[in-house]
Amino acid sequence: MDNLEIANINTIVDPSRSGELTLMMAEFKLSLNDYLKDLITSPVWSLADIIAFNKNNPDLVSAVFLSFVTPDLRKPS
């Protein structure tokens, strides 16, 4: 078909405007909680546990985050 026009195509293809992004975040949260609650040995059992851990251990979280974001900082000079 030539010259096909789809109404609201800009909204449809934009994940933040179509609702797709919101749906993906909600599904991620539910799936993550399902995964965590089934772990046999884990210091965290839910997303709420992860958030609490991060709040209670900001220095540890920052060090781990930086090691992933800036791997060159781990290399000796």
C-alpha positions as CSV (number, residue, x, y, z in Angstrom):
1,M,0.0,0.0,0.0
2,D,1.4,3.3,-1.0
3,N,0.7,6.5,1.0
4,L,-0.7,4.7,4.0
5,E,-1.4,7.2,6.8
6,I,-1.8,6.0,10.4
7,A,-3.5,8.3,12.8
8,N,-1.3,9.2,15.8
9,I,1.7,7.2,14.5
10,N,4.1,9.5,16.5
11,T,2.3,8.5,19.7
12,I,2.2,4.8,18.8
13,V,5.9,4.5,18.1
14,D,7.0,6.6,21.2
15,P,7.2,4.2,24.2
16,S,6.9,7.0,26.7
17,R,3.7,8.4,25.1
18,S,2.0,5.1,24.1
19,G,2.1,3.6,27.6
20,E,4.5,0.9,26.6
21,L,7.3,2.2,29.0
22,T,4.9,2.4,31.9
23,L,3.7,-1.2,31.2
24,M,7.3,-2.4,30.9
25,M,8.3,-0.9,34.2
26,A,5.3,-2.4,36.0
27,E,5.9,-5.8,34.5
28,F,9.6,-5.6,35.5
29,K,8.8,-4.8,39.1
30,L,6.3,-7.7,39.3
31,S,8.7,-10.1,37.6
32,L,11.6,-9.0,39.7
33,N,9.6,-9.5,42.9
34,D,8.5,-13.0,41.7
35,Y,12.1,-13.9,40.9
36,L,13.5,-12.6,44.2
37,K,10.9,-14.3,46.4
38,D,11.8,-17.7,45.0
39,L,15.6,-17.5,45.6
40,I,16.9,-20.0,48.1
41,T,19.7,-18.0,49.6
42,S,19.6,-14.3,49.2
43,P,20.1,-11.2,51.3
44,V,17.1,-9.6,49.5
45,W,13.7,-11.0,48.8
46,S,11.9,-8.1,47.1
47,L,12.5,-4.8,45.3
48,A,11.7,-3.1,48.6
49,D,14.5,-5.1,50.3
50,I,16.9,-3.9,47.5
51,I,15.8,-0.3,48.0
52,A,16.3,-0.5,51.8
53,F,19.7,-2.1,51.3
54,N,20.8,0.7,49.0
55,K,19.6,3.3,51.4
56,N,21.4,1.6,54.4
57,N,24.6,1.1,52.5
58,P,25.2,4.1,50.3
59,D,29.0,3.8,50.3
60,L,28.9,0.2,49.2
61,V,26.4,0.9,46.5
62,S,28.4,3.8,45.2
63,A,31.6,1.8,45.0
64,V,29.9,-1.1,43.2
65,F,28.1,1.3,40.8
66,L,31.3,3.2,40.0
67,S,33.1,-0.1,39.3
68,F,30.6,-0.9,36.6
69,V,30.2,2.6,35.2
70,T,33.9,3.5,35.2
71,P,35.8,0.3,34.8
72,D,39.0,2.2,34.0
73,L,39.1,3.3,37.7
74,R,39.8,-0.3,38.7
75,K,42.9,-0.6,36.5
76,P,46.3,0.1,38.1
77,S,48.1,3.1,36.6
